[in-house]
Amino acid sequence: MRTALVIGTGLIGTSAALALSQRGVAVHLADHDPEQARTAAALGAGTDEAPDGPVDLAVVAAPPAHVADVLADAMRRGVARGYIDVASVKGGPRRELQARGLDLTPYLGTHPMSGREKSGPLAATGDLFEGRPWVLTPTRDTDTEVLNLALELVSHCRAVPVVMDADAHDRAVALVSHMPHLVSSMVAARLENADEAAVRLCGQGIRDVTRIAASDPRMWIDILSANPGPVADLLTDVAADLEETVRALRALESSDEHKRREGVTGIEDVLRRGNAGQVRVPGKHGSAPRVYDTVAVLIDDQPGQLARIFADAERAGVNIEDVRIEHATGQQAGLIQLMVEPKAAPVLTAALRERGWAIRQ
């Protein structure tokens, strides 16, 4: 691939353009908002000047509700040899294009499974997709050249290609992305009018659950409008679980011992099923989840603290597998949790203590 046209210079489009530009591809940028395209160009994602002729690949990074319109326009104008989109739903756009009677051999629906809570070109980075799955949904009609161009794009972005059926993809993202986002928003909504004293007690658990609720509502309305059925089906199941859980909690309030035992059984069931589902979430680099030991260290909220602790871990010859930081309420301090291989935990603990760090048991 020597040339590309990215149509839509938000977070995903600009990030893909940055990755392609960094690999030497001549990238042209287009957007319904010319100022946004100019911003992406100023970041080094390419040029906002139109290409002289057809490019090798057109990447449509428009919201799901507009993908079919943008693709149809680009294909009728013949702006590229191949066309892909990066929308978060795949079945709907393909069916819309088919209904318009377009030749879909040069088209391939794709979806990079990566993003951020922030949107727009200023939130973009050239490494946004690195190590992340990038779903490709070819059909028997898909031209081999287009598939190869898409695979080259995925390679330039250092993502991991995953081939799926379009409708299977939509059901999958409803499960792992769309439904969890709505549940996160519902939990976060409980905080809107909560007492300030209660909100000040927020710890890492509530931060983890509500983090994705900070995303742009307008973007999510577009996403959910394109995949409402599978999401509604999943929320129906969640609602049934909620009803059973509420019933079990009410039973725990009862003075009747039999009802209390039923309540315990009901709560234990949902918690155990939660355990069983959580262990299926892929671990580091997409591999099977692994169990790590945690070394918890108290740190001051000052410049250089994290750099020092990582340097001390390196001197001890210990690889940090994962990191979490819990900030202390009302204090300029926090707790950093360093996840390491079980056999490395005693080594790291001793090395950090020796260098003056306060280890929390």
C-alpha positions in Angstrom: 0.0 0.0 0.0 1.4 3.4 -1.1 -1.6 5.7 -0.7 -4.7 5.8 1.5 -7.7 8.1 2.0 -9.1 8.3 5.5 -12.6 9.7 5.6 -13.5 10.7 9.1 -10.7 12.2 11.3 -12.0 11.4 14.8 -10.1 9.2 17.3 -10.1 6.0 15.2 -9.6 7.5 11.7 -6.8 9.8 12.9 -5.1 7.1 14.8 -5.1 4.8 11.8 -3.8 7.7 9.6 -1.0 8.4 12.1 0.1 4.7 12.0 0.0 4.6 8.2 1.9 7.9 7.9 4.6 6.6 10.3 5.0 3.6 8.0 5.6 5.7 4.9 2.1 5.6 3.4 0.9 8.8 1.7 -2.3 9.5 3.6 -5.1 11.9 2.5 -7.6 13.1 5.1 -11.2 14.1 4.6 -14.0 15.0 7.0 -17.4 16.6 6.9 -15.8 19.2 9.3 -12.7 20.6 7.4 -11.3 22.0 10.6 -11.1 18.5 12.1 -9.2 17.2 9.0 -6.8 20.2 9.3 -6.2 19.4 12.9 -5.4 15.7 12.1 -3.1 16.9 9.3 -1.3 19.3 11.8 -0.7 16.3 14.0 1.2 14.5 11.2 -1.6 12.1 10.2 -1.4 13.1 6.5 -2.6 15.9 4.2 -6.1 17.4 4.0 -5.6 17.9 0.3 -7.6 15.7 -2.0 -5.7 12.9 -3.9 -5.0 13.4 -7.6 -6.6 10.1 -8.5 -7.8 6.8 -6.9 -5.8 5.7 -3.8 -5.0 2.2 -2.9 -7.3 2.0 0.1 -10.1 4.2 1.4 -10.7 3.9 5.2 -14.2 5.1 6.2 -14.2 6.1 9.9 -17.7 7.6 10.1 -20.3 6.9 12.8 -22.2 3.6 12.2 -25.4 5.5 11.2 -23.5 7.3 8.4 -21.1 4.5 7.2 -23.3 3.3 4.4 -23.9 6.8 3.0 -20.2 7.7 3.1 -19.1 4.4 1.6 -21.7 4.5 -1.1 -20.6 8.0 -2.1 -16.9 7.1 -2.1 -17.5 3.9 -4.1 -19.6 5.7 -6.7 -16.9 8.3 -7.1 -14.2 5.6 -7.5 -11.9 7.2 -5.0 -9.9 3.9 -4.3 -9.2 0.4 -5.4 -10.4 -1.0 -2.1 -12.8 0.2 0.6 -13.0 -0.7 4.3 -14.9 0.8 7.2 -14.0 0.7 10.9 -17.4 1.1 12.4 -18.3 -0.9 15.6 -21.1 -2.8 13.9 -20.8 -4.7 10.7 -24.0 -6.5 9.6 -26.2 -3.3 9.2 -23.8 -1.3 6.9 -23.3 -4.3 4.6 -27.0 -4.9 4.2 -27.6 -1.2 3.5 -24.9 -1.2 0.8 -26.5 -4.4 -0.7 -29.9 -2.8 -0.8 -28.5 0.1 -2.8 -27.3 -2.4 -5.5 -23.6 -1.6 -5.1 -20.9 -4.0 -6.2 -19.4 -5.1 -2.8 -16.4 -7.0 -4.2 -14.0 -4.1 -3.4 -15.5 -3.6 0.1 -14.6 -5.2 3.5 -16.1 -4.4 6.8 -13.6 -4.2 9.7 -13.6 -3.2 13.3 -10.5 -2.4 15.4 -11.2 -3.4 19.0 -9.6 -0.4 20.6 -10.6 3.1 21.8 -10.5 5.6 24.5 -13.0 7.5 26.6 -12.0 10.7 24.7 -12.9 11.4 21.1 -11.6 13.6 18.3 -8.3 13.9 16.5 -6.5 15.4 19.5 -7.1 12.1 21.4 -5.5 10.0 18.6 -2.2 8.1 18.9 -0.3 6.1 16.3 -0.1 3.1 18.7 -3.8 3.0 19.6 -4.3 -0.4 18.0 -1.0 -2.0 18.9 -1.6 -5.6 20.1 -5.3 -5.2 19.9 -7.7 -7.4 17.9 -8.8 -6.0 14.5 -11.9 -7.9 13.2 -12.2 -8.5 9.5 -15.5 -9.7 8.0 -14.9 -10.9 4.5 -17.5 -12.8 2.5 -17.2 -15.2 -0.5 -17.5 -12.1 -2.7 -14.7 -10.1 -1.2 -11.9 -9.4 -3.6 -8.6 -10.9 -2.5 -6.8 -7.6 -3.2 -9.0 -5.8 -0.7 -8.4 -8.4 1.9 -4.7 -8.1 1.4 -4.9 -4.3 1.7 -6.8 -4.6 4.9 -4.3 -7.0 6.3 -1.5 -4.6 5.4 -3.3 -1.8 7.2 -3.7 -4.0 10.3 0.0 -4.9 10.1 1.0 -1.2 9.9 -1.2 -0.5 12.9 0.5 -3.5 14.7 -2.9 -5.0 15.5 -3.9 -8.6 15.5 -6.3 -9.7 12.6 -9.3 -11.7 13.6 -11.7 -13.0 10.9 -15.4 -13.3 11.8 -18.9 -13.4 10.2 -20.4 -9.9 10.3 -23.5 -10.8 12.4 -21.5 -13.0 14.7 -19.3 -9.9 15.3 -22.3 -7.8 16.1 -23.5 -10.3 18.7 -20.0 -10.5 20.2 -19.5 -6.8 20.6 -22.9 -6.4 22.1 -21.7 -8.9 24.8 -18.2 -7.5 25.4 -18.6 -3.8 24.7 -22.1 -2.4 24.1 -24.0 -4.0 27.0 -21.2 -3.4 29.5 -21.1 0.2 28.6 -24.8 0.7 29.4 -24.4 -1.2 32.6 -21.5 1.0 33.6 -23.5 4.1 32.8 -26.4 2.8 34.9 -24.1 2.3 37.9 -22.5 5.7 37.4 -25.9 7.3 37.2 -26.6 6.2 40.8 -23.8 8.7 41.8 -25.3 11.7 40.1 -27.5 12.8 43.1 -25.8 10.8 45.8 -24.7 12.6 49.0 -21.2 14.1 48.7 -20.1 12.2 51.8 -20.9 9.0 50.1 -19.2 9.9 46.9 -16.0 10.7 48.8 -15.8 7.1 49.8 -15.4 6.0 46.2 -12.5 3.5 45.9 -10.9 1.6 43.0 -13.8 -0.8 42.6 -16.3 2.0 41.7 -13.7 3.6 39.5 -13.2 0.4 37.6 -16.9 -0.2 37.1 -17.7 3.4 36.0 -14.6 4.3 33.9 -16.2 3.7 30.5 -19.3 5.7 31.5 -17.2 8.8 30.8 -17.4 8.3 27.0 -19.2 10.7 24.7 -23.0 10.0 24.8 -23.5 11.2 21.2 -21.0 8.6 19.9 -22.7 5.8 21.9 -26.2 6.7 20.7 -24.8 6.2 17.2 -23.3 2.8 18.1 -26.3 1.5 20.0 -28.7 2.7 17.3 -26.9 0.4 14.9 -26.9 -2.7 17.1 -30.0 -2.4 19.4 -31.4 -6.0 19.1 -28.5 -8.0 20.4 -27.9 -5.4 23.2 -31.5 -5.5 24.2 -31.4 -9.3 24.3 -28.4 -9.3 26.7 -29.9 -6.6 28.9 -33.1 -8.8 29.2 -30.8 -11.5 30.6 -29.1 -9.0 33.0 -32.5 -7.8 34.1 -33.6 -11.4 35.0 -30.4 -11.8 37.0 -31.1 -8.5 38.8 -34.6 -9.6 39.7 -33.2 -12.8 41.2 -30.5 -11.0 43.0 -33.0 -8.5 44.5 -35.2 -11.4 45.6 -32.3 -13.1 47.3 -31.2 -9.9 49.1 -34.8 -9.4 50.3 -34.8 -12.9 51.6 -31.6 -12.1 53.6 -33.6 -9.5 55.4 -36.2 -12.1 56.5 -36.3 -13.5 60.1 -37.2 -16.8 58.6 -34.1 -19.0 58.6 -35.3 -21.0 55.5 -35.7 -17.8 53.5 -32.4 -16.6 54.7 -30.7 -19.8 53.4 -32.4 -19.3 50.1 -31.1 -15.8 50.0 -27.6 -16.9 50.7 -27.9 -19.5 47.9 -29.1 -17.0 45.4 -26.3 -14.5 46.1 -23.7 -17.2 46.1 -25.0 -18.4 42.7 -24.6 -15.0 41.0 -21.2 -14.4 42.6 -19.9 -17.8 41.5 -21.3 -17.4 38.0 -19.5 -14.0 38.0 -16.2 -15.8 39.0 -16.7 -18.3 36.2 -17.2 -15.6 33.6 -14.4 -13.4 34.8 -11.8 -16.1 34.4 -12.7 -16.3 30.7 -11.6 -12.7 30.1 -8.3 -13.0 28.1 -5.2 -12.0 30.0 -2.0 -10.3 29.0 -1.3 -10.3 25.2 -4.7 -12.1 24.7 -3.4 -15.3 26.3 -5.3 -17.3 29.0 -5.6 -15.3 32.2 -2.9 -15.9 34.8 -2.9 -15.5 38.5 -0.4 -12.9 39.8 0.7 -12.0 43.2 0.3 -8.3 44.2 2.9 -6.2 45.9 1.3 -3.1 47.3 3.4 -0.1 47.9 2.5 3.3 49.5 3.7 6.2 47.5 3.6 10.0 47.7 1.9 11.9 44.9 5.1 13.5 43.7 6.9 13.6 40.4 9.3 10.7 39.7 7.7 8.2 42.2 6.6 5.8 39.6 9.8 6.0 37.7 11.8 5.3 40.8 9.7 2.2 41.8 9.9 0.8 38.3 13.7 1.3 38.2 14.0 -0.4 41.5 11.9 -3.4 40.2 14.3 -3.5 37.2 17.3 -3.6 39.4 15.7 -6.5 41.3 15.3 -8.3 38.0 11.5 -8.5 38.4 9.1 -7.9 35.5 5.9 -5.9 36.4 3.0 -7.8 34.7 0.3 -5.2 35.5 -0.2 -2.1 37.6 -3.0 -0.4 39.4 -3.0 2.8 41.4 -5.5 3.6 44.1 -5.4 7.3 45.2 -6.0 8.1 48.9 -9.1 10.3 49.5 -8.1 13.7 50.8 -4.3 12.9 50.8 -1.4 13.5 48.5 -0.6 9.8 48.5 -1.8 6.5 47.0 -1.3 2.8 46.8 0.4 1.3 43.8 -0.4 -2.4 43.2 2.3 -4.2 41.3 1.2 -7.5 39.8 4.1 -10.0 39.4 4.7 -13.7 39.0 4.1 -15.5 42.4 7.8 -16.5 42.7 8.9 -12.9 42.0 6.7 -11.4 44.8 9.1 -12.1 47.7 12.1 -10.9 45.7 10.4 -7.6 44.8 9.1 -7.1 48.3 12.5 -7.5 49.8 14.2 -5.3 47.2 11.7 -2.5 47.7 11.9 -2.6 51.5 15.6 -2.5 51.2 15.3 0.7 49.2 13.0 2.4 51.7 9.6 1.8 50.2 6.6 1.2 52.5 5.1 -2.2 51.7 1.5 -2.7 52.6 0.6 -6.2 53.7 
